[in-house]
Amino acid sequence: MFPSFAADLAERVRARGPIVVGLVGAGQMGTDLIVQIALMHGLRIGAVAVRTRPQNAVEAALSAGHARGDLVEASSATAVDRAIEAGRIAITTDLDALAGAGRIEVVIDATGHPESGAQVALAAIRHGKHMVMLNVEADITIGRSLKAQADKAGVIYTGAAGDEPAAAVELVAFARALGLTVVAAGKGKNNALNFDAVPEDYEAEARARDMNPRMLVEFVDGTKTMVEMVALANATGLTPDRPGMHGPRATKDELADVFRLQGEGGVLSRKGVVDYTIGKGVAPGVFCVVEPTHPRVLERLTDLHVGKGPLFTLHRPYHLTSLETPLSAARAVLYGRADMQPLDHPVAETGAVAKRDLAPGTVLGRIGERDYRGWSMVWADARKARAVPIGLAEKARVTRPVKKGELLNHENCAVDETLTIVKLRRALDQADARFLPADAA
């Protein structure tokens, strides 16, 4: 965080007016963003794009305190610009109308849908807009491709502040800047863990929490945790210690005792991993277990009551999800800075594991439904197993019988080659062959 961030936003308003944000998606996260940005000094929503239900965007804007007369339907980039110039918010079903509007400076994807995220990012980059990807499923599948294209276009591609991966990246960067060895980094899991969760069993809880049951199940069945920790891996170079990670029931005070090498009484086979815990006191925060490399530093950390050593836990006790995301949009515009980006080489993958027996001919549904759940893997292992990245699983057709618990791969499933995200991933896979051993390429 820049010390003068609030002052810089105020200066931006004085000199040029607030940063104009284009938002795609008006579900739970999109609604949060519309409300949050309305409360902030230095940013404003210029347009909201939704594909099927514009009324969702209208209701979100009204809940944020905007008047009905402030909302204008727009079907072209010119119409979006006119609305923004008049101090209004454009509502559109045309993605290119939003991305192509000259007044829009940065685009946030809040769809949570891998294929939609790919299309949104390409449109934003094509029109020279900075891109904030609040869509971790898309990022872990094709983020490196999108970052490379953004670099060529001279714009910023970034993950979203407030999501656990970006919050954990902050801790990892802090530890590394201090010269501490990162042993493990990860998150506390917020929801109960049930690998067999299906939407129909969580409808009542979803209603009580004002959530879509499918979205709730994506959290409960572990998929979201696998996806988020793979995003953290791809941004830091840390890797899952084993497929699916360990996920111990470690409390905040036990993290440094559990996430250490097996020979030292812990669960790890190596240092430098991503993982999660279902123990109390960690969620909704993130953690980083570190090891000092000098006895003087160990002495000081102990004296400061960070822990008893020889490993110590850095803990951020919260993440504010979409409420923090506008900060990433602002930093991209003001400073040309990304809060989180994938490295330029593959690190980890989220594959898909069958949640039930799947017969040939089955067309797979969306993440969080009944067909599959996420499973974190080291990239080279996933490549060797020909695992289907979870971002490509939707609309894939099962070609061979798949047993519950079996990994979906390119031999038992055929992905939908017409999807934008599949085409981008195919090109990325071809380029990534250079990272494989000669006998595996």
C-alpha positions in Angstrom: 0.0 0.0 0.0 1.3 3.5 -0.9 1.3 5.8 2.2 -0.2 8.6 0.1 -2.8 6.4 -1.6 -5.9 8.3 -0.2 -4.2 11.6 -1.0 -3.3 10.4 -4.5 -7.0 9.5 -5.1 -8.0 12.9 -3.8 -5.5 14.6 -6.1 -6.8 12.5 -9.0 -10.3 13.8 -8.4 -9.1 17.4 -8.2 -7.1 17.1 -11.4 -9.2 14.8 -13.6 -12.2 13.6 -11.8 -12.6 10.1 -10.3 -11.3 6.9 -11.9 -14.1 5.5 -14.1 -14.6 1.7 -13.7 -16.4 -0.6 -16.0 -17.9 -3.6 -14.1 -19.0 -6.9 -15.7 -21.4 -8.9 -13.6 -24.0 -7.9 -11.1 -24.3 -10.9 -8.9 -23.2 -11.0 -5.2 -19.7 -9.7 -5.9 -20.8 -7.3 -8.5 -23.4 -5.8 -6.2 -20.8 -5.5 -3.5 -18.6 -3.6 -5.9 -21.3 -1.2 -7.0 -22.1 -0.4 -3.3 -18.5 -0.1 -2.2 -17.4 2.2 -5.1 -20.3 4.5 -4.4 -18.9 5.0 -0.9 -15.3 5.7 -2.0 -13.7 9.0 -2.9 -11.7 8.7 -6.2 -13.6 6.1 -8.1 -17.0 5.8 -9.8 -18.9 3.2 -11.7 -19.2 4.3 -15.3 -20.9 1.2 -16.7 -22.2 -2.2 -15.8 -22.4 -5.0 -18.3 -24.7 -8.0 -17.7 -25.6 -10.5 -20.3 -29.0 -11.8 -19.4 -30.6 -9.8 -16.6 -30.0 -6.0 -16.8 -32.4 -5.6 -13.9 -29.8 -7.1 -11.6 -27.5 -4.2 -12.3 -30.4 -1.7 -11.8 -31.3 -3.2 -8.5 -27.6 -3.2 -7.4 -27.2 0.4 -8.3 -30.4 1.4 -6.5 -29.3 -0.4 -3.4 -26.1 1.6 -3.5 -28.1 4.8 -3.4 -28.1 5.8 -7.0 -31.4 7.3 -8.3 -33.3 5.5 -11.0 -32.8 8.5 -13.2 -29.0 8.0 -12.9 -29.2 4.7 -14.8 -29.2 4.7 -18.6 -29.5 1.8 -21.0 -26.7 1.8 -23.5 -26.1 -0.4 -26.6 -22.9 1.1 -28.0 -19.6 2.5 -26.7 -20.7 6.0 -27.8 -23.9 5.7 -25.7 -21.8 4.5 -22.7 -19.6 7.5 -23.0 -22.5 9.9 -23.3 -24.0 8.4 -20.1 -20.7 8.8 -18.2 -20.2 12.4 -19.4 -23.7 13.2 -18.1 -22.7 11.8 -14.7 -24.8 8.7 -15.1 -24.2 4.9 -15.1 -24.6 3.0 -18.3 -26.3 -0.4 -18.1 -25.5 -2.6 -21.1 -25.7 -6.2 -22.3 -22.9 -5.6 -24.8 -19.5 -6.3 -23.5 -17.8 -4.5 -26.3 -19.9 -1.4 -25.6 -18.5 -1.2 -22.1 -14.9 -2.2 -23.0 -14.8 0.1 -26.0 -16.0 3.2 -24.3 -13.3 5.8 -24.2 -14.3 7.1 -20.7 -13.8 3.6 -19.1 -10.3 3.3 -17.7 -10.3 0.0 -16.0 -12.5 -3.1 -16.2 -13.4 -5.5 -13.3 -14.7 -9.0 -14.1 -17.0 -10.2 -11.3 -18.8 -12.9 -13.2 -17.0 -15.8 -11.5 -17.4 -17.8 -14.7 -14.2 -19.0 -16.5 -15.4 -18.6 -20.1 -17.0 -15.2 -19.3 -13.7 -14.1 -17.6 -11.7 -15.0 -20.7 -14.0 -13.0 -22.9 -14.1 -10.0 -20.6 -10.3 -9.9 -20.3 -9.7 -10.1 -24.0 -12.2 -7.3 -24.7 -10.7 -5.1 -22.1 -7.2 -5.6 -23.3 -8.2 -5.3 -26.9 -9.6 -1.9 -26.1 -6.6 -0.8 -24.1 -8.2 -1.0 -20.6 -6.6 -2.2 -17.4 -8.1 -5.5 -16.3 -8.9 -6.5 -12.7 -9.7 -10.2 -12.6 -12.0 -11.0 -9.7 -12.4 -14.4 -11.3 -9.8 -16.8 -9.9 -11.2 -19.7 -11.9 -10.3 -17.9 -15.2 -7.0 -16.6 -13.8 -5.6 -20.1 -12.9 -6.6 -21.4 -16.3 -5.3 -18.7 -18.7 -3.9 -16.0 -16.5 -0.4 -16.1 -17.9 -1.8 -15.8 -21.4 -3.9 -12.8 -20.4 -0.9 -11.1 -18.6 1.3 -11.6 -21.7 -1.4 -10.0 -23.9 -1.9 -7.1 -21.4 1.9 -6.5 -21.3 2.0 -6.2 -25.1 -1.0 -3.8 -25.1 0.7 -1.7 -22.4 -2.1 -2.2 -19.8 -2.2 -3.9 -16.4 -3.6 -7.3 -15.8 -4.0 -8.0 -12.1 -5.7 -10.2 -9.6 -8.1 -8.6 -7.1 -7.1 -7.2 -3.7 -9.4 -8.7 -1.0 -9.4 -12.2 -2.3 -7.4 -14.7 -0.2 -4.7 -15.2 -2.9 -3.8 -11.5 -3.1 -4.0 -11.1 0.7 -1.6 -14.1 1.1 0.7 -12.7 -1.7 1.1 -9.6 0.5 2.3 -11.7 3.4 4.7 -13.8 1.2 6.1 -10.6 -0.4 6.6 -9.1 3.1 8.4 -12.2 4.4 10.6 -12.5 1.4 11.5 -8.8 1.5 12.7 -9.3 5.1 14.9 -12.3 4.0 12.7 -14.8 5.8 12.3 -18.3 4.3 8.7 -19.0 3.5 7.9 -22.5 4.6 4.1 -22.5 3.9 1.5 -20.0 3.0 -2.2 -20.3 2.7 -5.7 -19.6 4.1 -8.1 -20.7 6.8 -11.1 -22.3 5.2 -14.3 -20.3 5.9 -17.0 -22.9 5.3 -17.4 -26.5 6.4 -15.6 -29.0 4.2 -17.8 -31.6 2.4 -16.3 -33.0 -0.7 -19.7 -34.5 -1.7 -21.7 -31.3 -1.4 -24.3 -30.7 -4.1 -26.5 -27.6 -4.5 -29.8 -29.2 -3.5 -28.5 -30.0 -0.1 -27.5 -26.3 0.6 -30.5 -24.4 -0.7 -31.7 -23.3 2.7 -28.3 -22.2 3.9 -27.8 -20.3 0.6 -31.1 -18.5 1.0 -30.1 -17.5 4.5 -26.8 -16.1 3.3 -28.2 -14.5 0.2 -26.1 -16.7 -2.0 -26.6 -18.9 -5.1 -26.6 -22.6 -3.9 -24.1 -23.5 -6.6 -21.7 -20.7 -5.5 -22.0 -21.9 -1.9 -21.2 -25.4 -2.9 -18.1 -24.3 -4.7 -16.8 -23.2 -1.3 -18.1 -26.1 0.7 -16.8 -28.9 -1.6 -13.3 -27.5 -1.5 -13.1 -26.3 -5.0 -12.7 -22.6 -4.2 -9.9 -23.4 -1.7 -8.1 -25.5 -4.3 -8.5 -22.7 -6.9 -7.4 -20.0 -4.6 -4.3 -21.8 -3.4 -3.3 -22.6 -7.0 -3.6 -18.9 -7.8 -1.3 -18.2 -4.8 1.1 -20.9 -6.1 1.2 -19.4 -9.6 1.9 -15.9 -8.3 4.7 -16.9 -5.8 6.3 -20.2 -7.0 5.1 -22.1 -3.9 3.6 -25.4 -4.7 1.1 -27.9 -3.2 3.0 -30.4 -1.1 0.8 -33.2 -2.3 -2.3 -33.4 -4.5 -5.2 -31.8 -2.7 -2.8 -30.3 -0.1 -2.9 -31.4 3.5 -5.7 -29.2 5.0 -5.0 -30.1 8.6 -7.2 -29.0 11.6 -4.5 -26.6 12.8 -5.5 -23.5 14.9 -3.7 -20.2 14.5 -1.4 -21.0 17.3 -0.6 -24.4 15.9 0.2 -23.4 12.3 4.0 -23.1 12.8 4.1 -26.5 14.5 2.0 -28.3 11.9 3.4 -26.7 8.7 7.0 -27.8 9.2 8.9 -30.8 7.9 7.9 -34.3 8.8 11.3 -34.9 10.4 10.6 -31.9 12.7 7.1 -33.2 13.7 5.1 -31.5 11.0 3.2 -32.7 7.9 5.4 -31.3 5.1 7.7 -33.2 2.8 9.4 -30.0 1.7 9.5 -26.3 2.4 7.8 -23.7 0.1 4.3 -24.9 -0.1 0.7 -23.6 -0.3 -1.9 -25.2 1.9 -5.0 -24.5 4.0 -6.3 -25.3 7.4 -9.8 -26.0 8.8 -8.7 -25.3 12.3 -10.2 -22.4 14.4 -8.8 -18.9 14.6 -7.4 -18.7 11.1 -10.4 -18.0 8.8 -11.3 -15.6 7.4 -7.7 -14.8 7.3 -4.5 -15.9 5.6 -1.2 -17.0 6.9 2.5 -17.4 6.1 4.8 -19.7 8.2 8.3 -18.4 8.0 11.8 -19.4 9.2 14.5 -16.9 10.1 17.9 -17.6 8.7 19.9 -15.9 11.5 19.8 -16.5 15.3 19.6 -12.8 16.0 16.3 -12.5 13.9 15.0 -15.7 15.7 15.7 -14.1 19.0 14.0 -10.8 18.1 10.9 -12.6 16.7 10.6 -14.6 19.9 11.1 -11.5 22.0 8.4 -9.7 20.1 6.0 -12.6 20.9 5.5 -13.5 17.3 5.9 -17.2 18.4 8.1 -19.6 20.2 10.2 -20.5 17.1 12.0 -21.9 15.3 9.2 -21.2 12.8 6.8 -18.3 13.1 3.3 -17.5 11.8 2.5 -14.2 10.1 -1.3 -13.9 10.1 -3.7 -11.5 8.5 -7.0 -12.1 10.3 -9.3 -10.9 7.5 -9.8 -10.5 3.8 -12.5 -8.2 2.6 -13.3 -9.8 -0.7 -14.9 -7.5 -3.2 -14.8 -4.6 -0.8 -11.1 -4.3 -1.4 -11.2 -4.9 -5.1 -11.6 -1.2 -6.1 -8.2 -0.6 -4.6 -6.7 -2.9 -7.3 -8.5 -0.9 -10.0 -7.2 2.4 -8.5 -3.6 1.1 -8.2 -3.6 -0.1 -11.8 -4.7 3.3 -13.1 -2.7 5.6 -10.7 0.5 3.6 -10.5 0.5 1.1 -13.3 0.9 -1.5 -10.6 -0.6 -5.0 -10.3 -1.5 -6.4 -6.9 -1.1 -10.0 -8.0 0.0 -11.6 -11.3 0.9 -15.1 -12.4 4.6 -15.9 -12.9 5.8 -16.3 -16.5 6.1 -20.1 -16.0 3.6 -22.8 -14.9 3.6 -23.8 -11.2 0.4 -25.4 -10.2 -2.9 -26.6 -11.6 -6.5 -27.2 -10.4 -7.7 -30.3 -12.0 -11.2 -31.7 -11.7 -12.2 -34.8 -9.7 -15.6 -36.6 -10.3 -18.1 -36.1 -7.5 -20.2 -39.0 -8.8 -19.9 -41.8 -11.4 -20.0 -40.2 -14.8 -21.2 -42.2 -17.9 -20.0 -41.6 -21.4 -22.0 -38.9 -23.1 -22.5 -36.9 -20.0 -22.0 -33.2 -20.6 -20.5 -31.6 -17.5 -22.2 -28.7 -15.7 -20.7 -25.7 -14.0 -18.3 -25.6 -11.1 -20.2 -26.1 -7.8 -22.8 -28.4 -9.3 -23.0 -32.2 -9.1 -20.4 -33.4 -11.5 -16.9 -32.5 -10.3 -14.8 -30.6 -7.7 -11.4 -28.9 -7.8 -8.2 -30.7 -6.9 -4.8 -28.9 -6.6 -1.7 -30.4 -8.2 1.8 -29.5 -9.1 1.7 -28.4 -12.8 4.1 -31.0 -14.0 2.1 -33.8 -12.3 -1.1 -32.5 -13.8 0.4 -32.3 -17.2 1.7 -35.9 -16.9 -1.8 -37.0 -15.9 -3.3 -35.0 -18.8 -5.6 -33.5 -16.2 -8.4 -31.3 -17.5 -8.0 -27.8 -15.9 -11.1 -27.0 -13.9 -11.7 -23.9 -15.9 -12.2 -26.1 -19.0 -14.5 -28.7 -17.4 -17.8 -27.0 -18.1 -19.5 -28.3 -21.3 -16.9 -31.0 -21.6 -18.3 -34.4 -22.7 -17.4 -37.6 -20.9 -16.0 -40.1 -23.4 -15.2 -43.0 -21.0 -16.7 -44.2 -17.7 -15.4 -42.1 -14.8 -15.7 -43.3 -11.3 -16.4 -41.0 -8.3 -13.1 -39.7 -7.1 -11.3 -40.2 -10.4 -9.4 -37.4 -12.1 -11.0 -36.0 -15.3 -8.4 -36.0 -18.0 -8.1 -35.5 -21.8 -8.6 -39.3 -22.3 -11.9 -39.6 -20.5 -13.3 -36.2 -21.3 -13.4 -34.0 -24.5 -13.5 -30.3 -23.7 -15.6 -27.9 -25.8 -13.1 -26.7 -28.4 -15.4 -23.8 -29.4 -14.9 -22.0 -26.1 -12.6 -19.0 -26.0 -10.9 -20.2 -22.8 -10.2 -23.6 -24.3 -8.6 -22.0 -27.4 -6.4 -19.8 -25.2 -5.4 -22.7 -23.0 -4.6 -24.9 -26.0 -2.1 -22.2 -27.1 -0.7 -21.9 -23.6 -0.2 -25.7 -23.3 1.6 -25.8 -26.5 4.0 -23.0 -25.4 4.5 -24.6 -22.0 6.0 -27.8 -23.6 9.3 -26.1 -23.2 9.0 -26.3 -19.4 8.8 -30.1 -19.5 11.7 -32.6 -19.4 12.8 -33.7 -22.9 11.4 -37.2 -22.4 8.0 -35.8 -21.2 7.4 -33.1 -23.8 
